[in-house]
Amino acid sequence: MRTIEEKPRFGLGHYNLGVILIGQKRRNEAREEFQLAIRYGQENSDIAMAYHNLGILVLEDNQPNEAINLFSEALRLSPGKQSSYLARGLAEFHLNNFRAAEENFVEGASLDAAACFWVGRSREAQGNTSGAIEAYRKTLELQPELYEAKERLDALLSGRVFPFAKSENQRAPLKM
């Protein structure tokens, strides 16, 4: 807080305060700080982090179209940001744009079990069983304890249909 008082145009200070405010469940104030971090940021990577975190807040507020724009801007500024591909894929998934979701998940999935899992979910939702099986196998190579990936893989291999998660507590764990 003191840094921002002394240097109100210090973008990274606003970003750090935004992260703290998220931890304190002060989402609206965090949004404002991320917007200031974008306005006053010096480095593209710092500004990209602010766009990404603002996108997460917007997606959690069920505004996937706006979130997609924010994640796209983060990726424009920092093209290798794996978590922004995963987050943009989730926003597309929420809009039932499974092909676009899959493209984002694949782009970010190289070494990330959560992204591989969501590639599988996207392929499964499109009826691409062999592609989903491939993605779930890769997921389990990276994170063998991911129970839902194992359940979905077993269901697909045995010809059963695994239901989509109905509530938050049934969703696969995500890390961003």
C-alpha positions as CSV (number, residue, x, y, z in Angstrom):
1,M,0.0,0.0,0.0
2,R,2.8,2.4,0.9
3,T,4.5,1.9,-2.5
4,I,1.3,2.9,-4.3
5,E,0.9,5.9,-2.1
6,E,4.4,7.0,-2.9
7,K,4.3,6.0,-6.6
8,P,0.6,5.9,-7.7
9,R,1.7,5.1,-11.3
10,F,3.6,2.0,-10.4
11,G,1.8,-0.7,-12.3
12,L,3.4,-3.7,-10.5
13,G,2.4,-2.2,-7.1
14,H,-1.2,-2.1,-8.3
15,Y,-0.9,-5.7,-9.6
16,N,0.4,-6.9,-6.3
17,L,-2.3,-5.1,-4.3
18,G,-4.9,-6.7,-6.7
19,V,-3.5,-10.2,-5.8
20,I,-3.7,-9.4,-2.1
21,L,-7.3,-8.1,-2.5
22,I,-8.3,-11.3,-4.2
23,G,-7.0,-13.2,-1.2
24,Q,-9.1,-11.0,1.0
25,K,-12.2,-11.7,-1.1
26,R,-12.4,-8.0,-2.2
27,R,-13.0,-8.7,-5.8
28,N,-14.3,-5.3,-7.0
29,E,-11.3,-3.6,-5.5
30,A,-9.0,-6.2,-7.0
31,R,-10.5,-5.5,-10.4
32,E,-9.8,-1.8,-10.1
33,E,-6.2,-2.5,-9.1
34,F,-5.7,-4.8,-12.1
35,Q,-7.1,-2.1,-14.4
36,L,-4.6,0.4,-12.9
37,A,-1.8,-2.2,-13.3
38,I,-2.7,-2.4,-17.0
39,R,-2.8,1.4,-17.4
40,Y,0.5,2.0,-15.6
41,G,2.4,-1.2,-16.3
42,Q,5.9,-0.9,-17.7
43,E,6.7,-4.4,-18.9
44,N,4.5,-6.5,-21.3
45,S,4.8,-9.5,-19.0
46,D,3.5,-7.5,-16.0
47,I,0.6,-6.1,-18.0
48,A,-0.2,-9.6,-19.3
49,M,-0.4,-10.9,-15.8
50,A,-2.9,-8.1,-14.9
51,Y,-5.0,-8.9,-18.0
52,H,-4.9,-12.6,-17.1
53,N,-6.0,-12.1,-13.5
54,L,-8.7,-9.6,-14.5
55,G,-9.9,-12.2,-17.0
56,I,-10.2,-14.8,-14.2
57,L,-12.3,-12.4,-12.1
58,V,-14.5,-11.7,-15.1
59,L,-14.9,-15.4,-16.0
60,E,-15.8,-16.2,-12.4
61,D,-18.5,-13.5,-12.7
62,N,-19.9,-15.5,-15.6
63,Q,-18.8,-13.1,-18.4
64,P,-17.0,-15.5,-20.7
65,N,-17.0,-13.3,-23.8
66,E,-15.3,-10.4,-21.9
67,A,-12.9,-12.9,-20.3
68,I,-11.9,-14.3,-23.7
69,N,-11.0,-10.7,-24.8
70,L,-8.9,-10.2,-21.7
71,F,-7.0,-13.6,-22.0
72,S,-6.4,-12.8,-25.7
73,E,-4.8,-9.5,-24.8
74,A,-2.7,-11.3,-22.2
75,L,-1.5,-13.7,-24.9
76,R,-0.8,-10.9,-27.3
77,L,1.5,-9.4,-24.8
78,S,3.0,-12.6,-23.5
79,P,2.4,-15.3,-26.2
80,G,3.8,-18.3,-24.2
81,K,1.6,-17.8,-21.1
82,Q,0.2,-21.3,-20.7
83,S,-2.3,-20.4,-18.0
84,S,-4.0,-17.8,-20.3
85,Y,-4.5,-20.5,-23.0
86,L,-6.1,-22.8,-20.3
87,A,-8.3,-19.9,-19.0
88,R,-9.4,-18.8,-22.5
89,G,-10.2,-22.4,-23.2
90,L,-12.4,-22.6,-20.1
91,A,-14.2,-19.5,-21.2
92,E,-14.8,-21.0,-24.6
93,F,-15.9,-24.2,-23.0
94,H,-18.5,-22.3,-20.9
95,L,-19.9,-20.9,-24.2
96,N,-20.1,-24.5,-25.6
97,N,-17.5,-23.5,-28.2
98,F,-15.8,-26.9,-27.8
99,R,-13.6,-26.7,-30.8
100,A,-12.2,-23.3,-29.8
101,A,-11.8,-24.6,-26.2
102,E,-9.9,-27.6,-27.5
103,E,-7.6,-25.5,-29.6
104,N,-6.7,-23.4,-26.5
105,F,-6.3,-26.4,-24.3
106,V,-4.1,-28.1,-26.8
107,E,-1.9,-25.0,-27.1
108,G,-1.4,-24.8,-23.4
109,A,-1.4,-28.6,-22.7
110,S,2.2,-29.5,-23.4
111,L,3.2,-30.3,-19.8
112,D,0.0,-29.4,-17.9
113,A,-2.3,-32.2,-16.6
114,A,-5.3,-29.9,-16.1
115,A,-5.0,-28.6,-19.6
116,C,-4.7,-32.2,-21.0
117,F,-7.8,-33.1,-19.0
118,W,-9.8,-30.2,-20.5
119,V,-8.6,-31.2,-24.0
120,G,-10.2,-34.6,-23.2
121,R,-13.4,-33.0,-22.0
122,S,-13.6,-30.8,-25.1
123,R,-13.1,-33.8,-27.4
124,E,-15.5,-35.9,-25.4
125,A,-18.2,-33.1,-25.7
126,Q,-17.7,-33.1,-29.5
127,G,-18.1,-36.9,-29.7
128,N,-14.4,-37.4,-30.5
129,T,-14.0,-40.5,-28.4
130,S,-10.5,-41.6,-29.7
131,G,-9.2,-38.0,-29.2
132,A,-10.6,-37.9,-25.6
133,I,-9.1,-41.3,-24.8
134,E,-5.7,-40.0,-26.0
135,A,-6.0,-36.8,-23.9
136,Y,-7.1,-38.6,-20.8
137,R,-4.1,-41.0,-21.1
138,K,-1.7,-38.1,-21.4
139,T,-3.4,-36.5,-18.4
140,L,-2.8,-39.6,-16.3
141,E,0.8,-39.8,-17.4
142,L,1.3,-36.3,-16.0
143,Q,-0.9,-36.7,-13.0
144,P,-1.9,-40.3,-12.2
145,E,-4.0,-39.3,-9.2
146,L,-6.5,-37.3,-11.2
147,Y,-9.5,-39.4,-10.4
148,E,-12.0,-37.9,-12.9
149,A,-9.6,-38.5,-15.8
150,K,-9.3,-42.1,-14.9
151,E,-13.1,-42.5,-14.5
152,R,-13.8,-40.9,-17.8
153,L,-11.1,-42.9,-19.6
154,D,-12.5,-46.2,-18.1
155,A,-16.0,-45.2,-19.1
156,L,-14.9,-44.4,-22.7
157,L,-12.9,-47.6,-23.0
158,S,-15.9,-49.7,-21.8
159,G,-18.4,-47.8,-24.0
160,R,-20.2,-46.1,-21.1
161,V,-21.1,-42.5,-21.1
162,F,-19.7,-40.5,-18.2
163,P,-22.0,-37.7,-17.1
164,F,-20.8,-34.1,-17.2
165,A,-20.2,-32.5,-13.8
166,K,-23.4,-30.9,-12.4
167,S,-21.9,-28.9,-9.6
168,E,-18.7,-27.1,-8.6
169,N,-17.6,-29.9,-6.2
170,Q,-17.7,-32.5,-9.0
171,R,-15.4,-30.6,-11.4
172,A,-11.8,-31.6,-12.0
173,P,-9.3,-29.6,-10.0
174,L,-7.8,-26.7,-11.9
175,K,-4.5,-24.9,-11.4
176,M,-4.0,-21.5,-13.0
